[in-house]
Amino acid sequence: MGLGECLIGAAELRNVTQVLRGQTLFRYYGVGNAPYPNSFASRVERAGEKMHDVPYALGVSSGTAALEVALGALGVGPGDEVIIPVWSWVSCFSAIVRVGGQPVLAEVDDTLNLDPNEIQRLMTPRTRGVLVVHYQGVPADLTPIIRLAKARGLWVLEDNAESLGTSYKGKPVGSWGDIAICSFQQRKVVTTGEGGMVLTRSAKLYERAVRMSDLGLYRAEHQTRAPGRELMFPGSNFRMSEMTAAVALAQLARVAPMIRKVRASRDAMRAQIGEIPGVTWRRIPDPKGDIGFETYLFMPTAEQARAVRARAGERGITLTPHTGTYAQTAREYVKNRSTHAGIRGPFQHFETWPAPGYRPEDFPRTHDLAERLIAIPLGVLFTKSEAAHIGRVLREEILRELA
Ligand SMILES: *Cc1c(COP(=O)(O)O)cnc(C)c1O
């Protein structure tokens, strides 16, 4: 189960009831066009800004929409290349294709996040930016990524859909790049069923993000936050509804205590496993800033990982990641370069397909890590003793396998 999903309670109910009682389901006006100044959406945005220590947050309809809005705000279009980790969610790839750009796939390292050295290897004259994914509760190593990107004039977009509430070197994740997104989908850290947010320190990117999400408009509410300076362009409709915002406001307040609880369970589990020769752990660039709802270790071989997963499974413990994130090279749309317009799109100029850079064999390191990994998910409702039990079982099975 998702973390926030387990905690839906009185505060969510109270807020949603208030929206329905007031018949104010649209953020910009209430019944009969009545002014509706203190919308839940605007309050969620203020809460998002405070949580991330950035001046601008924008609520949108999903994390996928947030990615498309962010890429549009950055001006990504046909001919532009964006570097993304090959180990990433559908939308990291699809949002770039949707705005006409070309996703360029990069290896991950033992953090299971983008390997900073890939920026140099994949850079071409058409590269515009880097989309960093903070995979399952652990922020990427942002300092080298941002340094290497900036040195080449590239922007950095942080996809924080899976790691809301994390920090890196004492600063909130989502405040490091030029722009960032998060998601409130059912399986994420907090949930509104569907929902998302865009975060930025740039008034210009904020205005462009608003216009991307609201038909190209830039309404009075946003003008008061940053005066409009951009031309109108045809935007889409990715606005956040008040029902979504009502739930989001309640859920965001749950993040800090939730993370404290999950970390305590993780520590209890981890203490039972201890260190085992041959077993390596997912590298956490800043151990003070991750969540801990999914801990990863790597077995020496893929067979050993499979065996440990199977035997722990027989003892009632599931050791697979709670996410649909996996290598893009295994997805149908990469295998056949299809877009909504057939093959017309960013990959039409390749004579043969799959072209180098889009085949599984182009990512040996990522595939090796993926085959050897064991994911240890810990929900927010786990007690410390349940978590410790998982750790003990896992230690036994790993030692048996390595004996
Ligand atoms: C879930 C997810 C998204 C998309 O969020 P939705 O709200 O489901 O559209 C984007 N990126 C990553 C890494 C995700 O895990």
The ligand as an SDF file (V2000), in Angstrom:
LIG
                    3D

 15 15  0  0  0  0  0  0  0  0999 V2000
    4.4730    8.1260  -10.4110 C   0  0  0  0  0  0  0  0  0  0  0  0
    5.5720    8.8100  -11.0900 C   0  0  0  0  0  0  0  0  0  0  0  0
    5.3420    9.8790  -11.9680 C   0  0  0  0  0  0  0  0  0  0  0  0
    3.9810   10.2890  -12.4250 C   0  0  0  0  0  0  0  0  0  0  0  0
    3.0900   10.6130  -11.4440 O   0  0  0  0  0  0  0  0  0  0  0  0
    1.5040   10.4290  -11.6920 P   0  0  0  0  0  0  0  0  0  0  0  0
    0.9210   11.3030  -10.6420 O   0  0  0  0  0  0  0  0  0  0  0  0
    1.2000    8.9830  -11.5130 O   0  0  0  0  0  0  0  0  0  0  0  0
    1.1800   10.9030  -13.0560 O   0  0  0  0  0  0  0  0  0  0  0  0
    6.4370   10.5090  -12.5300 C   0  0  0  0  0  0  0  0  0  0  0  0
    7.6790   10.1230  -12.2470 N   0  0  0  0  0  0  0  0  0  0  0  0
    7.9500    9.1100  -11.4070 C   0  0  0  0  0  0  0  0  0  0  0  0
    9.3630    8.7450  -11.1270 C   0  0  0  0  0  0  0  0  0  0  0  0
    6.9060    8.3970  -10.8170 C   0  0  0  0  0  0  0  0  0  0  0  0
    7.1700    7.3570  -10.0090 O   0  0  0  0  0  0  0  0  0  0  0  0
  1  2  1  0
  2  3  1  0
  2 14  2  0
  3  4  1  0
  3 10  2  0
  4  5  1  0
  5  6  1  0
  6  7  2  0
  6  8  1  0
  6  9  1  0
 10 11  1  0
 11 12  2  0
 12 13  1  0
 12 14  1  0
 14 15  1  0
M  END
$$$$
